[in-house]
Amino acid sequence: MDDLKAKYLGQIADAGDENALEAIRVAAVGKKGEVALKMRELGKMTPEERQVAGPALNALKDEINSALSAKKAALADAALDERLRTEWLDVTLPTRARRQGSIHPVSQATEELTAIFAELGFSVAEGPRIEDDWYNFDALNIPGHHPARAEMDTFYMHRAEGDNRPPHVLRTHTSPVQIRSMEKQGAPIRIICPGGVYRADYDQTHTPMFHQVEGLAIDKDISMANLKWVLEEFVKAFFEVDDVELRFRASHFPFTEPSAEVDIRCSWDNGQLKIGDGDDWMEILGSGMVHPKVIAAGGIDPDVYQGFAFGIGIDRLAMLKYGIPDLRAFFDSDLRWLRHYGFAALDMPNLHGGLSR
C-alpha cells in the first residue's frame, strides 16, 4: 500500500491537465483500478487480516481522492490565471456609440391616432385575434352568403372531424371588439379598437396581415353630424394641417345604416401628397351609423341608443403620411428600411408637443 500511495500521489502531483488527472483517477480508484482490485482481495483474507487491511485501503482511497480534488482545483486556478493574463480589457478606451432601436411606422401611427382619439374622449379596447364565426360575422349583421365569409377571402381555423363548435377565423376586422365591448360595458360607450387583422390578399397595397382601427360611439343622441366632426378633427390632427375637407359618399356595409365612404380633398405635387387643398379626392375610410341589429347583438336596446362607427387602415395612413410606396416593405424586417422610416423610441406622440416630430 505504501508503494501504491507513493506511485499515485507522485503521478497526481505531476499531472499537467485535467485529462491526465482523470486517467490517473481511473487507474487508481476507478471500478477496475488498483485500489479497487486490492479491496476485492479482502474476501480471501482471515478476519484478523481484514481488520488491518480494510481500514488501510479505505484510508489510501480517501487520501488519493483528496489529492485528486486538490490537484483539480489547482489546475482550474492555473487555467483561470492564464486566461486573466491573456484576456484583458483596457477600461480606459472609449466605448462604442450606443445604438438605439427605432419605432416602426405602424406602431408610430397607432400611437399617434390613439393620442388623438384620447383627446376626443375615446378609450382603447382590445380583443382576441382568433374569433368565432358569431363575433366576426353574425353579430355584425354579415349574412351567410356574403363574400367576406368565403374561404378564398378569410383564414378559417382547422377543425377536427366531428368538432361541432362554431368555426373560428383569424379576425378579418377589429369590429368584433366592438361587440365584446358593448357586451361588457353597455351604453353609453366611446372606444377605438386598433389591432392586427387578416385577409387572404397580397400585392403592393394589400398584405395577408395588416392593421386597422375601428371607432365606436353609442349614446342616446348621436348623429351623423357627430361622426363628421370627429373624423374632421382626427384627419386635421393626424396629418397636421389647419383645415381639411371631407366628402361623404353613400355606400353599403352590413353593420352600418346609413353607410358612407369618406374621401379627403388632396393634391399631388411632384408625387408628394398634400392634404387639405387641391382638386383631387382620395378615399381614406368607411363609416356610418351603427345598424340596430348590431347594437342589439351587443346587448344594448336599439330603440333607446344609437351611434356611429368607422374603420381606418393604420398601415395605409402611415403610407400616406410618411410617403411609403409599398405596403409589403412593412413586413420585410429590413433594418435599413426601418432606420430610414423609423422613429425615436423615446419620442412619445402627443397633440401638444407634436405627433411626429
N, C-alpha and C positions, 0 to 999 in steps of 0.2 A: 504493500500500500504506500510505503514511503516513496518507492520508485514511481508509482502512478502519480502521486501528488507532485513530485518534483518535475516529472515529464510534462504534465498538463498545465501546471502553473507557469512553467517556463514558456510553453507554446502560447499561452494566453498573453503573457507579457510581451511576446514578440509579434503578436498579430498586428498586421498593418491596416486591415479594414474589416468591415462587418461581415463580408463574405467568408474571409478566413476564420473569423471568430465563430461563425455558425458551423463551419466544418469541424472545428475543434470541439464544439459543444456536442455535435452528433457522435463524434468518435469517443468522447469521454462519457457523457451521461445520457446519450440517446438510448432508444429501446434496445439497440444492439451494440451499445458502447461497452468499453472495457469495464467500467464500474458496474453496469447492469449485469454483465456476464459473471462478475465476481459475486454479485448478490444471489445469482441462481445457484452458486456452489454452496450456499449456506445449508441447503437441504441435505447435503451429503455429510455435513459435519455433525459431531456429537453435540449434545446440548451445551456442554461446557464451552466448546469451541465457538458455538454460535453466540453465546453471551459476550464473548470478547470481540469476534469478528463483525457481528451485526452493527453495534454502535460505532465501530471504527469506520465501516463502509459508509454509514449514514453521515458521519462527520466529514468524510472525504468528499462525498457527493455535495453536501452543503457548502463546503469550502470552495469547491470548483465552481458551483453555481454563483456564489458570491463574487468570485474573481471574474467570472464571465460578465456579470451585471456591471461591475465596476469598470471593466475594460470597455464595455459597450458605451457607457456614459462618457468615458474619457474620449473615445473615438468621435462621439457626437459633438462633444465640446470642441474638439480639434477641428472638425468639419465646419462648425459654426464660426470659429475663429478665422479659418481660411476664407470663408465667404465674406465675413466682415472686412477682411484685409483687402480682398479683390473687388468687392462690390461696395462702392461708396458713392455718395451724392454730395455735391457741393451746394449746401443750402443757401449760399450767398448769391448763386446765379439768379438772374431774372426769371420770373415764371412765364409760362405761355399765356397769351391773351385768352381770357376766359370766354368760352363760346356760349352763346345764349340761344335757346330754341326760339322758333317763330310760331305764331298763331296762324293756323290755316285760314284762308279766306272764308270758308264756310262757317267755321267757328266764330270768326270776327263778325260776319254778317248776322249770325244768330245772336251774338251778344249785343250788337247794335239795335236790332229790332226789338229784342227783349227790353233794353233800356228805354226805347221809345214807347212801347206799349205799357211799360210800368208807369211812365209819366201820365198816360191816359187812363190809368186805373185798372189795367188788366193784370191778372196774376198768371203764372206759368203752371200748366198742368201736363202731366206725363202719363203714359200708358204702355202696355206691352207691345212689342213689335210683332209677336205672333198672336193673331186674333182669331176667334172663331167666326164662323160664317155669319152669325147673327149680328155681332157688333160691327163687322166690317161692311156688311151689305144690307141685311134685312132691317135693322134698326134705323138705317139711313134711307129707307124707302127705295132701295135699289131692287127692282124686280128680278125674278129668276132668269129672264131671257136677256137681261142687259149684257152688252158686250164685255163689260168690265169683269163679269163673272166667268168668262171663258178661260180655259186653261192656257190658251195662246197669249193671254194678256196678264194673267195672275199666277203667282207661285203658290201652288197648293202643297200642303204638307202631306207626306206619305201616311197612309192609313193601313194598318194590318188587316188582313182578311177577317171579316166578322166584327170589326170595330164599328159600332153603331153610334158613336158620338158624332156631334156636328163636325163637318170638315173645318180644318184650320188653315189659315193662309198667312203668308208674310203680308202684313197690312199694306194696302195699296194707297192709303192716305192716312193722315192723322185724325180724321173725323171721328173714328171710334172713341178717341179720348174725350170728345165732346159728350157722347152718350154716357160714358163711365162717370164723367164729372157731374153731369146732371143727375144721374142716379145717386151719387154720393153727396152732392152739395145742395141739390134742389135749386130753386129760384128765389131771388134774382142771382144771376151769375155773370161774370165777365172774365173770360180766360183766353189765353193763347196756348196753342199746343204745337211747339216745334219738335221736330224729330225726323228720323230716317224712315223712308218708305220704299216699297219695292214694286217694280213693274217689269214685265218681260219686253224690254226695248233697249236698243243700244245703237247710237250714232253720235254725230257731232254735238247734238243738243239734248240727247237722252241717254241715260245710263240705267242699268237694272236696279241700282240703289241710288236714291237721291234724297234730298231734304225738303221738307215742307213746313210751313207754319199755318195752322188754322186758327181763326179767331171766332169767338162766340160771345154774344151778349144777349141775355134773356132778362126781360123785365116787363112791367105792365104797360108801358107807354113808349116803347122803342119803335122807330120807323126807319124808312129808307134814308131820310134826312140825316139821322144819326150815323148811319153807315157811311154816307157820302162824306160827312165831316171827319170821321175817324180816319178814313182812307186818305183824304187830302192831307190831314195833319201828319200821317205816317209817311207819305211819299215826300213831303217837303222836308221832314226831319231826316229821313234816311238818305236822300240824295243831296241834302244840304243846299237847298235852293229856297229863295224867298217866296216864290209863287209857283203854282202848278195848276194845270187844267186837266181835269179828268173827264172822260166820256163814258157813259154807261150805255152798253148795247144789250138789248134783250137777248136772252139765251135760255137754255134749259139745263137744269141739274135736278136730279131726282130728290135731293134733300133740301132744296130751297124753292120757294114760290112766292112772289116772282123772283126770277134769276137774272143776273146781269154779268156780262164780262166787262171788265174795266180797262179802258185804253188811257194812255197818258200822252199829252202833247209833247213832241220832241223834234229834234232835227239832228242831222248827221253832218258834221263839218270835218272833211278830210278823214272820214272813218271814225271820228270821235263823237260819241253820243252826248247830246246836250238836252237836259230835261227842263221842261217848262216853257220853251219857246220853239218856234218853227212851224212848218206846215204839215209835218208827219204825225202819225199816231201809232202807238205801239201797245199791244195788249200785254198786260202785266199780271192780271189775276182774275179769279172768278168769285162772285159774291151773290148775295140775295137774302131774302127774308126766310127764316127757318121754316120748313114745311111743318104744318100742325102734326102730322104723323111722327115726325122726328122728335118734336117736343114731347109728344105722348109716350114715345118709346123710352125717353129719358126719365119718365115718371113724373112729368110736370103737366098740369092741366092747360091745354092749348086754348081753352075758352077764356082763361084768365091772363095768360102770359104769351108774349110774342117776342121775337128778337131777330137779330141778323147774324150772318156767318160769312166768312170769306176764307179763301185759301190762296197762298202765295208760295211759289217755288224759291226756296232760300238760295239754292245754287245759281238760279237764273238772276236773282237780284245781285249776287256777288259778281257774276259775269258782267252785268250791265254797269255796275258802279265802278268796278276796278279794271274794266277793259280786258277781260279774259276771254279769248276767242273760242276755246274748245272745252266743253264740259268734261270730256274724258281725262283731261290733264289733272283734274281734281283728285283722281284716284290712282295716278301713276307712281306715287311715292318718290318723286324726283326732288332731291334736296336742292338742286339748283333752281328749280321752278319755285319751290317753297321759299327759298331765300329771297327771290325776286318779288313774289306776291305776298309773302307772309308779313305779319305784324308783330311788333314788340310785345313780349309776353306780359309785361307789367303795365302796359297802357290800357287800362280798362275803359271802354267807351261809355260816355255819359253825355247828356244833352247840354250840360253847362260847360264842360271842358272841351267838347268836340268829339264827334263819334270816331272818325278815322284819322285823327291827327296823331 
